[in-house]
Amino acid sequence: MTVDRIVHLVAGMMVLLSLLLSHLHHPDWIWLTAFVGLNLAQSGITSFCPLAFLLKKAGVPEGNACA
């Protein structure tokens, strides 16, 4: 897997997890969804993604997920 695919996968899973937790456990888990959304928007504007940075440092190969 490439960095882009992992970033997309983790973001999607975090959104789904936070929605599930906000429904089953406590409504404040919806803030995790907001954080993920803000992080995605910030990375789209600045081209800096903390998760991608860490994955690259860990040696995960780069690639284009949408190709």
C-alpha positions as CSV (number, residue, x, y, z in Angstrom):
1,M,0.0,0.0,0.0
2,T,1.1,3.5,-0.6
3,V,1.0,6.6,1.6
4,D,-2.0,8.1,-0.2
5,R,-4.0,4.9,0.0
6,I,-3.3,4.6,3.7
7,V,-4.2,8.2,4.4
8,H,-7.5,7.8,2.6
9,L,-8.2,4.6,4.4
10,V,-7.4,5.9,7.9
11,A,-9.4,9.1,7.3
12,G,-12.5,7.2,6.2
13,M,-12.2,4.7,9.0
14,M,-11.9,7.4,11.6
15,V,-15.0,9.2,10.3
16,L,-17.0,5.9,10.4
17,L,-15.7,5.0,13.8
18,S,-16.5,8.4,15.3
19,L,-20.0,8.3,13.8
20,L,-20.5,4.9,15.3
21,L,-19.2,5.9,18.7
22,S,-21.3,9.1,18.7
23,H,-24.4,7.0,18.0
24,L,-23.7,4.2,20.4
25,H,-21.6,5.8,23.2
26,H,-21.7,9.6,23.5
27,P,-22.5,12.4,21.1
28,D,-19.3,14.2,21.8
29,W,-17.5,11.6,19.6
30,I,-18.7,13.7,16.7
31,W,-15.9,16.1,17.4
32,L,-13.5,13.5,16.1
33,T,-15.3,13.6,12.7
34,A,-14.9,17.4,12.8
35,F,-11.2,17.1,13.5
36,V,-10.7,14.6,10.6
37,G,-12.6,16.9,8.3
38,L,-10.6,20.0,9.3
39,N,-7.4,18.0,8.9
40,L,-8.4,17.0,5.4
41,A,-9.3,20.5,4.5
42,Q,-6.0,21.9,6.0
43,S,-4.0,19.3,4.1
44,G,-5.8,20.1,0.9
45,I,-4.9,23.8,1.3
46,T,-1.3,23.5,2.6
47,S,-0.3,20.1,1.1
48,F,0.9,19.1,4.5
49,C,-0.6,15.9,6.1
50,P,0.8,14.8,9.5
51,L,-0.1,11.2,8.8
52,A,1.5,11.2,5.4
53,F,4.6,12.8,6.9
54,L,4.9,10.0,9.5
55,L,4.2,7.3,7.0
56,K,7.0,8.6,4.7
57,K,9.4,8.7,7.7
58,A,8.5,5.1,8.4
59,G,9.5,4.1,4.9
60,V,6.0,3.5,3.3
61,P,6.3,4.0,-0.5
62,E,4.7,7.0,-2.0
63,G,2.2,6.8,-4.8
64,N,-1.0,8.2,-6.3
65,A,-4.1,6.6,-4.9
66,C,-6.4,8.0,-7.6
67,A,-4.4,6.7,-10.5
